[in-house]
């Protein structure tokens, strides 16, 4: 061993970025010495922030082609890599022993584990493994004001089904129906303490729940900035989290779409619940060749929507939940107008009611893409419409948002539909349909629309801790 160490070649290694061995931007080097002898094993580049950025940029540039490659093609590269590493295993084991200190035999085992770790096969006894899925423990479900019951259910259901207990924190402004629902679940016979609800301000009740060390799981639906705070606090205790946050859903209408049906769904998809939905259509991209006809159809449908009190029979647009919400939507529309947008219909606060929460369903055109109503989440009845050249132009603009929750495309062309399904950066893409939230399918977002999934069997996975068990020599 000592002779092998003494005669081993000293290595000088560089960074490896974008398929090439390269020096660090600074040119600085770091020595690596054998912990057993103190001898120099070799030197490596001492990378810096600039080098890290270059590597990230290279990975980003390589991602589209690699992700679109067929799995069997990727497998060829992985198998070739496996074979080459295996061919060099003795050389690698010696190098690992020299830089880390472990015996060469253990170093060789580690390289083998890098390549593949099979279950043990003890002679004449056999071995097998299984996965236990154990409940996590105390869970917290924090639900928003826009759909306070539906989004409480997405937390209570899988938590209890998985054997966990839960504390629900409803939005401070919509606590009553959720409280009654939890009371009824308990009246139905749930054991004491299994399902609880605590109302109160998020800054007090919510903060205690997400920071309490006894809580092991937090599920939150709400604003992206609040979700970021929850992630930071929950991360201190390594709690399991799912966050379903804001959205700015694009809807793409192609030149071969059923324009009347698409216009109907655009109206429903934007103005349902007065536009106060994370999955509401918030950006509409229409092919230039059919834009005039489509917009005319949509304007006609939107003008028929009655603004009124929610308890009145014919009301289709109720009030915004708060006056502050109405003011924000109004400011977003006014910002777009100031930047040159054209109001096709709506665009004003509605008076004549006991509160100031009412706003007309609004359609906008010629909106700059950097306007607030586009870049921010518009949580109310205003919809910007854009004319696009083709499907690639539409997808490019659809992906330009910081959000990635839902999306839809309207087309009779399977090629366009498949392109949108694969390339739109969103947790959901509907094709010639909208807002069918099937419980069998996972639901959640990407980018600043959150992490994790609700609905589907995937939802249950976030309420279990998987535990591996290996049996050997047990009959």
Order of alpha helices (4+ residues) and beta strands (2+ residues): alpha-beta-beta-beta-beta-beta-alpha-alpha-alpha-alpha-beta-beta-alpha-beta-alpha-beta-alpha-beta-alpha-beta-beta-alpha-beta-alpha-alpha-beta-beta-alpha-beta-alpha-beta-beta-alpha-beta-beta-beta-alpha-beta
